[in-house]
Amino acid sequence: MRGVVGRTRLGELERVVMDQLWAFEGPATVRQVHDALSRTRDIAYTTVMTVLDRLARKGSAEQLRDGRAYRYRPAVSREELTAELMHQALDTVDGSDRTLALLRFVDSATPDDAEALRAALAELEQRRADDGDTQP
Amino acid sequence: MTPATPVVLLVLALALTGPGPAALARARWPLRAPRAALVFWQAMALSALLAALGAGLSAATLVLVYQDPHPVVVALHSAALLLTLVVVARLLWSAHTLGTALRAGRRRQRHLVDLLGRADARAPGADVLDAERPLAYCIPGVPSRVVISTPAIDRLADDEVTAVLAHERAHARARHDLVLEAFAVLHNAFPRFVRSRTALDATAGLVEMLADDAARRRSGDVPLARALAGLSTAPAPPGALAATSVTPAARIRRLAHVPASAPLVSAPAYLAAAALFAIPTVAVAVPWLSAVTASLT
């Protein structure tokens, strides 16, 4: 399985399966998830099973025993996951290991005053306009 | 070998941890040659570390050359050996704990982005997040991810988005995270009252300059500068403290005044970095090692 389904593709499938779990009203069997996904894409039953198992191991889905089968439901809402992600992505508290985990385009720990930014940008634009410089 | 060896190495280690970093952090040439400056910082850190460990080990092994050492001398040398071992142990522990924390954090981030991110034609190759705040970042590692939020894309023109993505891809491709991780390991390994953030902050700034240079080569100076201005007007979250060295305005000023590459500055910096690493090794460590080898045989 692992050889057939690459890591990136597994990530994409996790999103598709999770979206489906969020769309269901209550806990769903692998069969129900597979049926729902099969309407829009070609996906193997065993793949759905693997992905649901991965989601459960990562704590995003909950596995409930129902007779001989399992049912799955989201362990968290999309809003909760988004909040967690944003919290981590914006965490710039000095001394936290998380400050190093991501490389941000602009570090929100270094707010500039708007005037300094405007002045710096205006100077650069002026210089480039003077150069007639359109270097790539 | 002489009893002066540990003293020379200790002085070297102190010079390379105190005045050396302070001077390099104040210097202006790293703005012109960030890659060479990054190599210089690494050479200085490695040289300082080798000198410090060498000082401890040479002090400890000096006892081997004495014919009939006094017990106090033996005790002092044992203390030097013990201190060296403590430093090594703290370094390994620091590398282990930080590495574990970073990998766990990034794995979780990748999972969250896998579940929440979507593809968007306006930001090709990136994971786009429908979040409330504008932000762009890269999750380094294998596989790496470049993430940008919808408010950030909405705020920027197409070529500005290109600049942001090029900046983040440069971080991921050059594994800037590994350089920062190494300096953070070193920083965390030493007790609070002796360490300083100088090297950590300076290297973090240099890494941003390198990614900026990659982005300006891709999209030009002005779109990159506009993206920096556009995304840094977001209000800082509560609890955020100004800690890092290079502000967005400083990065824009650098774009205005510094060309993307400056080989004339870089070459001497590389030479100096090589010398910084080689001279203490050759001049001090080699005679000491050969003396120890001779005394053992």
Chai-1 contact restraints between the chains, C-beta under 6 A:
chainA,res_idxA,chainB,res_idxB,connection_type,confidence,min_distance_angstrom,max_distance_angstrom,comment,restraint_id
A,G11,B,D114,contact,1.0,0.0,6.0,A-B,restraint_1
A,E14,B,D114,contact,1.0,0.0,6.0,A-B,restraint_2
A,R15,B,D114,contact,1.0,0.0,6.0,A-B,restraint_3
A,R15,B,L115,contact,1.0,0.0,6.0,A-B,restraint_4
A,M18,B,L115,contact,1.0,0.0,6.0,A-B,restraint_5
A,K58,B,H111,contact,1.0,0.0,6.0,A-B,restraint_6
A,L81,B,L112,contact,1.0,0.0,6.0,A-B,restraint_7
A,L81,B,L116,contact,1.0,0.0,6.0,A-B,restraint_8
A,T82,B,L116,contact,1.0,0.0,6.0,A-B,restraint_9
A,L85,B,L112,contact,1.0,0.0,6.0,A-B,restraint_10
A,M86,B,A131,contact,1.0,0.0,6.0,A-B,restraint_11
A,A89,B,L135,contact,1.0,0.0,6.0,A-B,restraint_12
A,A89,B,Y137,contact,1.0,0.0,6.0,A-B,restraint_13
A,L90,B,P237,contact,1.0,0.0,6.0,A-B,restraint_14
A,T92,B,A240,contact,1.0,0.0,6.0,A-B,restraint_15
A,V93,B,G239,contact,1.0,0.0,6.0,A-B,restraint_16
A,D94,B,L241,contact,1.0,0.0,6.0,A-B,restraint_17
A,D94,B,A243,contact,1.0,0.0,6.0,A-B,restraint_18
A,D97,B,A101,contact,1.0,0.0,6.0,A-B,restraint_19
A,R98,B,G105,contact,1.0,0.0,6.0,A-B,restraint_20
A,L100,B,L180,contact,1.0,0.0,6.0,A-B,restraint_21
A,L100,B,A184,contact,1.0,0.0,6.0,A-B,restraint_22
A,A101,B,L102,contact,1.0,0.0,6.0,A-B,restraint_23
A,A101,B,G105,contact,1.0,0.0,6.0,A-B,restraint_24
A,A101,B,R106,contact,1.0,0.0,6.0,A-B,restraint_25
A,L102,B,Y137,contact,1.0,0.0,6.0,A-B,restraint_26
A,L102,B,I139,contact,1.0,0.0,6.0,A-B,restraint_27
A,L103,B,C138,contact,1.0,0.0,6.0,A-B,restraint_28
A,L103,B,H171,contact,1.0,0.0,6.0,A-B,restraint_29
A,R104,B,Y137,contact,1.0,0.0,6.0,A-B,restraint_30
A,F105,B,A136,contact,1.0,0.0,6.0,A-B,restraint_31
A,F105,B,V164,contact,1.0,0.0,6.0,A-B,restraint_32
A,F105,B,H167,contact,1.0,0.0,6.0,A-B,restraint_33
A,V106,B,L231,contact,1.0,0.0,6.0,A-B,restraint_34
A,V106,B,S232,contact,1.0,0.0,6.0,A-B,restraint_35
A,V106,B,P248,contact,1.0,0.0,6.0,A-B,restraint_36
A,D107,B,T244,contact,1.0,0.0,6.0,A-B,restraint_37
A,S108,B,A236,contact,1.0,0.0,6.0,A-B,restraint_38
A,S108,B,A240,contact,1.0,0.0,6.0,A-B,restraint_39
A,A109,B,A240,contact,1.0,0.0,6.0,A-B,restraint_40
A,A109,B,A243,contact,1.0,0.0,6.0,A-B,restraint_41
A,A109,B,T244,contact,1.0,0.0,6.0,A-B,restraint_42
A,T110,B,A242,contact,1.0,0.0,6.0,A-B,restraint_43
A,T110,B,T244,contact,1.0,0.0,6.0,A-B,restraint_44
A,T110,B,T247,contact,1.0,0.0,6.0,A-B,restraint_45
A,P111,B,A236,contact,1.0,0.0,6.0,A-B,restraint_46
A,D112,B,S232,contact,1.0,0.0,6.0,A-B,restraint_47
A,D112,B,T247,contact,1.0,0.0,6.0,A-B,restraint_48
A,D112,B,P248,contact,1.0,0.0,6.0,A-B,restraint_49
A,D112,B,A249,contact,1.0,0.0,6.0,A-B,restraint_50
A,A116,B,A249,contact,1.0,0.0,6.0,A-B,restraint_51
A,L117,B,A229,contact,1.0,0.0,6.0,A-B,restraint_52
A,L117,B,A249,contact,1.0,0.0,6.0,A-B,restraint_53
A,A120,B,A249,contact,1.0,0.0,6.0,A-B,restraint_54
A,A120,B,I252,contact,1.0,0.0,6.0,A-B,restraint_55
A,A120,B,R253,contact,1.0,0.0,6.0,A-B,restraint_56
A,L121,B,A225,contact,1.0,0.0,6.0,A-B,restraint_57
A,L121,B,A229,contact,1.0,0.0,6.0,A-B,restraint_58
A,L121,B,I252,contact,1.0,0.0,6.0,A-B,restraint_59
A,E123,B,A256,contact,1.0,0.0,6.0,A-B,restraint_60
A,L124,B,A225,contact,1.0,0.0,6.0,A-B,restraint_61
A,L124,B,I252,contact,1.0,0.0,6.0,A-B,restraint_62
A,L124,B,L255,contact,1.0,0.0,6.0,A-B,restraint_63
A,L124,B,A256,contact,1.0,0.0,6.0,A-B,restraint_64
A,R127,B,A256,contact,1.0,0.0,6.0,A-B,restraint_65
A,R128,B,V222,contact,1.0,0.0,6.0,A-B,restraint_66
